[in-house]
Amino acid sequence: MLRQSAAIVLWMLLNIPLNIFVLFVFIRQVLSGRKPAIAEPVPEESDARIRLFVENNLKYMAPRQGDEGLGTKYERMMVDGLLCRLASQYGIKSALESPADGITGIPGANSLALADGLSRPMDLTNPSRLLLTEARATWRGRGLGHKVRLSQCGVAALPFPDRSRQLCWSFCMLEKMKDPVLYLKELSRVSSNIVLMVTINNNNMGNAWHRWYHAIRKAPWDHGNIAMTQKAGIIKAFTEAGLQVLEAGAVDVPPSMDTQDMPLKDDIDRVVRLFGKRWEWGLNNKVENKSGLLDCFCWLEANLPSWFKNLNAHHIYVVGKATDGT
């Protein structure tokens, strides 16, 4: 109880200045008059929607050379931890990420944490050939090209036999599906054990700010179905898809609001230069693992109570088990 109380107090103390900074950046970007990065209308069909989203994200990341900053690195660490825990808990030896994406800033990096523990190549799928090409480069860059297999296909038409992968999962993709239940049914068909969905957390106060950001910038809302960013909605979809819900929780709880695709890196660069520091948090940068701030965030997340995480996490997740009836 003492650790939880201390974690809440410290989290709140850090939250205030960090969110003041985010608010300042929000106002500056709104007043800048820059055109939104994504101007295309959001397609109705799921495959086209996913293709547009991931390819726009690749355009955003290209000039940043795979470096999106501290927040994204922390997000990846927390999601990696969740994946590794589930892989150990359920003895996962084969896995599919469908559709894979580059939201972490590095295309195809979401499932790298699983690679060494699998007995067969990690499967990544996406409707976008461009995303898969970039994902292959990511895995080869880590010396893991032989441990990944990529397939271009639709989200509800996977080229895999029934019960052929022990884990099927995706990161921030469920909420973008036109028919989430149909998508989950296809994953449950392929999975012999676990289906994991990680999505945006609608409870996070940054979501309201971000909706205003899109409205003011006249950019289409491309973050999907709000019901699929709430635990109750996801659990309902799992149940309708015939999945047995095993666990629901929250992950990625840094002491700042979620900015989603509102670009902060350039503004952060300007601030840290005042202190003679550089903001280098790329995938292969070893310095990232020595950050005192990252260590602090990790300690906070390990000690915050579940109710607090549910309110403030950037992401929520639901774990389901495929059953014989799916």
N, C-alpha and C positions, 0 to 999 in steps of 0.2 A: 504494500500500500504506500509506503514511504517513497519507494522508487517511482511508482506511478504518479504520485503527487509532484515529485521533483521534476519528472519528465514533462508534465503538463505545464508547470510554471516556466521552465526553461523554454519549452516550445513556444509559449505565448510571448515571452520576452524577445525571442528571435523573430517571431511572426510580425510584430509591429513594424520594425524598420524595414524588413524585407517587403512587406506589402505596401508600405509607403513608397518604396522604390518602384514596385510594379505599377502602382497607381500613377506615379509620375511618368513612367514610360508609356502607359496607356494614354494619358492625356496628350503627351508629346506626339505620339504616333497618330492620334485622331486629328490633331491640329496640323500635322505635317502636310496633309492633302495628298499623300502618296496613294496611288491606285492599289487596290487589293491584289495580292498575289494570285488569288483564284477568282476569276471573273465568269467562268463558264457556269451555266445552269447545271444543277445536280441532276444526272439522269435518273429515270425511273427504274431501269433494269439494274439488278445487283452487280452483274459482271462489269457493265459499263461504269457504274458508280465507283466500284473498287479500282478499276483501271485509271479513271480520272484522278481519284484521290492519291494513289501511290505515285503516279507520274508527276503530278503537281508537287508532291513532297520531294521527289527527286530533283526537280528544277530548283526548289528552294535550297536544298542541301548542297547542290553541285559547287557553288562558289565558296562554300564553307569547308570543303575538303574533309567531310566526315567529322566535323567538330561542331557540336551544338551546345556545349557548355556543361556546367556543373549539374544543373537540374536534370538533364537527360542522362548523364552518367549515373546519378543517384537512382533515377528511375530504373535504369537497366540493372543496377546492382540488386535492387529490391525484387524485381521480376525474376532475375536469375536465381535469387534465393528461394523464391516460391517454386520455380520449376524444379530446382535441385531437391527441395524437400519432398515434393510430390513424387519425383522419380525414385527417390530412395524409399519413400513410404509404400509405394505401390509396385516396386520392382520393375520400373519401366525400362524396356530394352529396345523398343521400336517406337518411333514417334512421327507425327505429321503436323506441320503448321500450315493451316489452310484457311484463308489465304495469308501467305507471308507478306510482310510489308517492310517499309523503311522508316516507320514513325520514330524509331529511336535515334534517327539521324544517320545510321549506318544500314544500308539496304541488306536485309536478310540476317541481321545480327541477333534478332530476338531469340533464336534457338541455339546459338553457339554454345550456351552453357550446358546443353544436353549432350553434345557431340561425343565426349569422351566416355560417357556411360552407356552408350547404345551398342548393340551387337550388330546393327546394320546401319546403312547410311540414313541420315536425317532427311525426311522428305519435306520439301517446300513446294507449294503450288501458288499460282496467281494467274488471273486472266491477262496480266501485262507481261509481255515478253521482255520489255525493257527492265522492269523490276527484277525479273529472274536473272537477266544478264548481269546486272549490278550485284545481285546477291551472290552469284557464283564468284565474282571478283572478290567480294568480301571474304568468303570462305577460303578461297585460294590464298588471299593475303595473310590469313592466319595459319597457313599450312594445313588446312583441313578440307581441301578441295575433294579429296577422296572419300570424305565422310558426309557428303551431301548429294542429294538427287533432286533435280528440279523438274517440275511438270507444269506446262501452261495448260490451264483448263478452267472451266466454269466452277463457281463456288458450290453449286448443287449437282455437279456431274463429275465426281472425282474418279480417276482411272485406276482405282484400287479395289481389290476383292473385299468382300465382307469380312469383318473381324480380323483385318490384316495388320493393324497397328495398335499398340497398347495404349498410346496417348494421342489424342487429336486435340489441337488447341489453336487459339488465335488471340491476338492482342489488338483491342480497339477496332474490331471488325464486325462483331455481332450487331452493334448499334447502326451499322451502315447498310444492313441487309433489308431489302424490300420485304422479304418473308423470312424472319428469323427462325421460325419453327421448321420450315423446309430445309434451311441451312443446317440446323442442329440435327435434324433427322439424317441428313447425309453424313455428317461427322459421326453420328452414333452407329450408322451402318458400317463404317470403316473401322471404328474403334472396337477392340475386344475388351476394353476395360474402362479407361478414363477419358472424359471430355472436359476440357478446361476453357472457360471464357473469362478473359480479363477485359474490362471496359472502363470508359470514363465514369467517374463518380458524380452523379448529378447533385449530390449534397454539397460538393465543394463550392465555396462562394465564388470561385473564379469562373464558374460556368455562367452565372448571371452577367458578370462583367464581359465575358466573351460573347454572349449573345448581343449585348449592346455594341460591342466592337464590330461585329458583323453587320449589325443594322446601320450604324453610323457610317461605316465604310462602304455600305451597299454591296456587300459581298454575300453570296448565297450561303445559307447555313448547310455545311457539309459534314456535320458531326453526328448526323443520324437521328434515330428514334430515341426520344427521351426515355420512354418506358424501358428500353434496353440499357439504360445507364442507372437503373435503380434495381436493387436486389430483388424486390418483390416481382418486378416485371421479368427479370431474367429467370428467376425460379419458376415462374408461371410458364415461360417458354420452354424451359427444360422439361417440366412435367408434361406439357402438351406434346413434346417430341419423344416422350417415352423414356426419358432419362431419370434415374434415381439420384436425387440431390444428396451429396455426401457432405458438402461443406460450402459455406459462403463466408467471405471475409473482405478485408480491405488491405491494400498494399500501396506503398509509395506515399508516405506521409511527411514530406518536408515541411518546415514551418513557413510556407508561403502558398498563396493561392495558385491554382493550376492556370497557366496562361495558354494551354493547348498550342495552337499554331500562331499565336501572336509573337512575332520574332523579337527576342530580347537580347540576343547575343551581341549585336553591334553596340547597343547601349551599355551593356555590361563591360564591353571592351573599353569604352571611353572612361568609365569610372575606375576600373582597376589600373589603367595606365597612370592615373594620378598618383598611385602608390608604387609605381615602378615595377608592376607585376604584369605577367602575360596570362591570358586565359586559354590554356591549352589542355583540353580534356578529350582528345581524340581516342579512338578505340585502342590504339597501340601505345598510348602514352603511359609509361610506367609511373610518372609522377602522380597521376590521378589517384593511385592507391595509397598515397602518403598524405592525403589532405586531412588536416585536423577538422575542417568543417564537415567533410564527409563522415568522418568517424563520429562526430557529434550527432549528426542526423541519424546515423545508424543506431546509436545508443538510444536516442529518443524513440525511434520507431520500435525498438525491441522492448521498451518499457511503458509505452503509452497503453492505456486500457482500450479494449475493443470498441466501446461506445464512442470514444474520442476519435479513434481511427475512422469509424464509419462516417462521422460527420466531416472530417477534414482530409481524408485520403484523396489523392489524385485519381486513384483507380480502385475498383472493386472487382471481386472475382467470384465465380461459382464453379464448383467441382461436381461433376456428375458421373454416374456409372452407367455404361451401356448395358442394357438388359436383353435377354433373349427375344423379347417382344418387339424391339426396335428394328 
